[in-house]
């Protein structure tokens, strides 16, 4: 249900190409002095912030200032804001007169304090509820975006002016999942609905889908997971927390489980099996091929893990005489996962003996008519099929490659080991 982080946002929640940025908490901006030019020329205090609802993130359109005592309100357009400092918000002077025009509400506008702070969040079925204790903002390039709501006690303390009390970490929910259906809805009810649809969920990255599944109750969790194709289901299951992994596995039919497990690498299977009950592991082992099951059992046992146990057969191989343009077209048509094409491996005419390697970035920058042999790097850093896992981890630490090819004693390429897989394999052995 919620894309939550502790203390800071995920990188995925930061809009791309935003440049330098900083995060602000709305509760710390309320009542901050608004000054024209300098600190001595105070025109009032920030009463509320006005945002225009937009995709993917609402953007600030102005500052709402309420003076009280029968005096008219003022609306300072965000384009007039010069900078937000700890002691004040500095703005350019109004275009006319000594004051800014009164606030006039517009369709699609939302006021953070009035429409969000303290409101109850309902989940997609109206069952679970949380309270918006703060709103998390992203300031960059003169823009201010609404990126999260905070439901933690830390946010609650900030609302009370006790920001120094941080007994718990921030608990942030991405705006991708939280938005009122309209400003009118916010005015007429104290509730804000999680409005993400199933179609939108299916388009989310696996790590975000895992977050959603972890929050959903049993039936809804099963329904959403069943809507994923086998590949997306496998990727999402790998990212989920152990509790959610056990819940999901327990509800799978054998054929569905077989299809999902077939999409997972050996290290991923080891990581999954290491958190499952013994009976579930034995049932799932029976759904794997004999070779894969044996490799998983070996890793879960005390036997030293070798390169051949954790390598993947998913890589791109080309000949020395293949031209760059042809190789790029081959890569595009290959259907390989992005993580398996960080490098292209150059092999001899026998199709197996490893001669060199080409970084995909080098390939993209090379002229179409050039041959692989002209731009390949040689010799290649490789792992032997019998090298131990710890030695391979040391190679990754030394060379910082995304993947390392595995070869036999005749330098014939057998597969590749991905950096993420070696890390997960080590982590799974620690769990065991």
N, C-alpha and C positions, 0 to 999 in steps of 0.2 A: 504494500500500500504506500509506503513512504520511503523516499530516498533520504535516509537520515545519515548524519555524520556527527562526530563529536568534535567540538571546539572550532572546527573550520570546515569550509565547504570542500566537496570533492572537486578535483580539477574539471571533471566532466560537467559540473554545474556552472562553470565560468564560460560565458559566451566567447567563441573563438575570435581571434584578432582584436581582442579588447585592449591589448597593450598593458601598460602599468595600471594597477588597480589597488583599491583597498576596500575592506569591508567595514560597514558602520551598523550599529544597532539603533533602531528607531527610538527605543526608550531613552537613549542617551542624548537624542536630539531634541526631544520635547522640552519646551521652555528655554531652549538655548536662545540667547539674544540675537536679534537680527539687526545688523548695523549697515548704514550706508556710508561707504568710504572708509571710516575709521571707527574704533571702538567707542568713541565718545558720542557718535551720532546714532544712538539707538532708536529704532522706530517701533520696537515691540519684541515679543518673544514668539518663537515658533509654537503655534497651537496644534498644527497638523500638517502632514505632507499629502499633497494631491498627486495621484498617479493616474495615467491613462492605461486602461486594460489593453494589452497587446500581446502578441505571440513573438518569441517564447516567454518574454519577461515584461511586465508592466514597467513603464518609464515615468519618472517624475516630471510633472508639468508645472509645479509651482509650490509655493509655501503659503499656507493659510494662517493668517494672524487674526486673532480675536482680541479686541481691546476691552470689551465689557463696558459697563456704565452707559449703555445706550449708544456708544460710538460705533460707526460702521466698521465692518471687517476690512481687511486688506488682503489682496492676492498678489504675491510677488512671483512673476513667471520664472521658471527655472533658468531660462536664458539670461536672467539678470544676476544669477548667483555667480560671484567671483571665486569664492573659496569657502570651504567648511573647516573652521578651526575648532580647537578644543574649547575655547572661551566664547566664540561667537561665530555667526554665519555672516559673511560680508557680501553685500550686493551692490550693484550699480544703482544710481538714483532713478526714480520713476521718470517716465518720458515727459509727464506734465505735472506741474504742481509739486506740492510737498509730500504727497501720499500716493500710494498705489490704489488702483481701483478696487471696489468691493468684490468679494468672492461671488461668482455666479457659477453654479454647478452646470456641468455639461454631460451629455450622454456618454457613457463609457468611462467616466471618471470615478475614482474610488479614493476615500480618505482613510489613511491607515489607522488612525486612532478611532475614528468613528465607526468604520466598517469592518475592521479586523481585530484590533487589540481586545483581548478578553473574550472573543467569540469562541464558540464550541465548534470543533471539527468533527464531522461525521464521516465514517468510512463509506465505501461505495454502496453498502447495503443499509446504511443508517444505523449500524450497530455500535461500533466502537466510537468513543468520543475522547477528544483531547482539547485543551484550551490553548489558544494563541496567547502566549505571554510576551512575545516580542516579534519584531519583524527584522529580517536580516537584509541589508542593502549592499549593493556593489556600486562603488563610485569609480568611474574611469572616463577619461577624455571629456570631462565636463558633463557627463551623463550620470544619472543615478537610477539604478535598476533594482526592482524587487525580486530577490532570488530565493529566499527561504522564509518560512515562519519558524519560530523557536517555541517549543512546547516544554522546555526544561524549567526546573526551579530557578536556575541561574537567570533566565529571562524574567521570571516572576520577581526575583529580587531587584533586577534592574528597573522594572516597572515601579517598584516602591522606592527607588532612589538608593538602593543598597547594593550597587554594582560591585562593590569590593567583596561581597560575600559570594564565593564560588564553591559551594559545597559539592555541587555536581557539575558535570560537563554540559555544554550546550547540546540540545537535541533538535536538530534542524530537519525540516521537511521541505523538500524542493517545491517551488511554486508550480512545477510541472504537474504536481498532484493536487494542489490546493488552489481553488479559485471559486469565488462566489459566482452563481449563474448570472447575476446582474447586480447592479448597485441597489436596485429596488428590493431584491431578495435580501440583501444585507440589512436594509433599513427595516424590513418587515419581520425579520427573524433574528434570533441570536446565534444562528448556526451557519457554518460555512461547510460546503460539501466537497468531498474529494471527487473531482469531476473527471478523472482519467477514464477513458473507455477501454474496452477489451482490445479494440483495434490499435489504439495507441500503445497499450502495454506490449503487444506483440512486436512493435517496432523498436522497443527499448533495447539497450545493450544488455547482455546476459547478467552483468553485475547488478544493474538496476532491477531487472526482472527478479533476480534472487531476493533483493530487498523487499519487493512487493510480495513474493510468495511467503517470506518469513513472517509477514504481518497478517496475512489472510487466515481466517479460521478454516477448519478442515475441508468442508465441502467446497468452499470458494477456491481454496488452494488447489484441490484436485481438479476442479473445473478449468482453472486457468492453465495449469500444467498440461492438461490433456489437449489444450488448443495449440500447443507448440509442436512444431515438427521435430523429428528425432534429433536432428543436428542442434537446433536451438535448445531443445530440452536438455541435451547432454551438456552444452555450454553453461546453461543456467544452473543445472544440478551441481556442477563443479564449483560454482561461485557461492552456492547457498551455505548457510551455517549447518553444522552437524545435526541439530535438532530438526531443521526443515528437511535435510537429506533423509533422515530416518522416516519422517512422516510421509514423504513423497514415495520412497521406495516401498513402504508397507502397503501402499494403495495401488501399485502398478500390476497390471496383468502380465503374464510371462512373455507374451509376444511383444508387447510394448516395451517391456524392460530389455528384451534381447536387442531390439532395434536401437534403443538409446545407448546401451552399453557398447554396441558395435561402433558408435561414433566417438568413443572415448579412447584416449591413449592409455598405455599401461600405467604410467605414473598417475594419471587421473583416476584410474580404477583403483589403484593402491590407496590413494588418498580417500576415496569414497568408502572402500571396504574396511579401512582402518577404524571407521567410526560407526559401523553397523554391527548389530548383534550377530553372534556366530551363526545362528540358524539362517539368517538372511544372506550372509556371505556364502554359505554353502549352496543355497538355492541359486544365487546369482552366478556362482562359479559354473554351475551346470548349463548356463545360457551362453557361456563364452566358448570360443574355439579351444581345442585342446592345447594348442601352442600358447595362446594368450593366457589361459587359465594357469598353465604351468609357470609362466613368467611372473604372473601376479603372486602365486603361492610362494615362489622362490624369494621374491622381494619381501613379502610379509613374514617370511621365516628368517632365521638368523644367517642365512647364506649371504655372502658378500654380493652386492649388486654389481653387475658388469654392464658395459656399454650396450651390449646386444639385448639386455633385458629392457632397457628404457628407450631405445632408439625408435624413431618413426620412419616408415617407408615413404613418407610424403615429402618429396623434394623434386626440383626441376634439374634435369641433366640435358646438356647440349653437346654438340661436336665442335671441334676447333674451327671448322670451316663454316659453321652456321653464322649467318649475318645478323647484326643487331636488330634490324627491322623484323626479320623472321622470328627471332627469339622473343621479342616483345609481343608479337602477335600470338606466338605459342603460349606465352604466359597468360595472356588475356583469355585464351580459349581453354586453358587447362582446368579451370574450376578449382584450383588449389586455394586453400585458405590463405589469407594475407600473411599470416605468421610463418608460412612454409616457404615463402619466396623472398626472404631477405637477401638471399644469395642464389646465383645460378651456378651449377657445377659443370665444369668442362671435362668430358670423358674422351677416351681414345676411341678408335674405330670399332673396338669390340663392345662399346656401349657400357663398359663397367669400370675400366681402369681410370682412376682419377688423375687428371693432369693439372687442373687449375680451378680457380674460383673467380667469379665476377660479382662484385657488389651491385645490387639492383640499382643503386643511385648512379654508379658508373655507367651502367647499361642505358639508363634513361638519358644521360648526357652525351653518349657516344653517337656518332653519325650512323645512319641506317645501313650504309654500305660496308661498315667495318665488320671484321670477323671476330668471333669470340676469342680466338687465339691471340688477337692483337691487343686485347684489353684485359686478359685474365691475369690474375696474380698467381705465381707459382714459386716455390712449392706451397702446398696447402697444409695448414695446421689441422691435424686429424687425430681422432681417437681410434685405437685398435678395439676390435669387438670384445676383447677380454679385459680391457682396462677397467679398473674399479671406479665406482661412482665418485668416491672422494677425490680421486685423481682428476676426473673429468671436471668436477666442481672447481678444482684448483686451476684448470686450464681456462675455464670461463672467467674466473677472477683475474687471471693474468692478462688475457687478450681482449676481454669485454666484447666478444662476438655474440650475435643473436642466436647462432646455431653453429654446431661443429659436426662435420661429417664423420661417420664411422666406417672404417675400412677393415678388410681382412689382411692377412700377411702378404698378399700379392697386390696391395693398394687398390683393390676393387671396392667401390663404394657400396655399402650395404644399407645405409640409412643415415639419418641425421638425429642429433639430440638438440632439442630446443632449450634455451636458457631457462624458461619458465618451468619446463618439465623436470629439469635436474633439481631445481629448487623445491618443487612440490614433492619429488621423490624423496629428497632428504627429510623434508618436514614430515612426510607420512611415516618414515622409519622412526622418527623421534616420537611420534604419537604411539606407534606400536610398542 
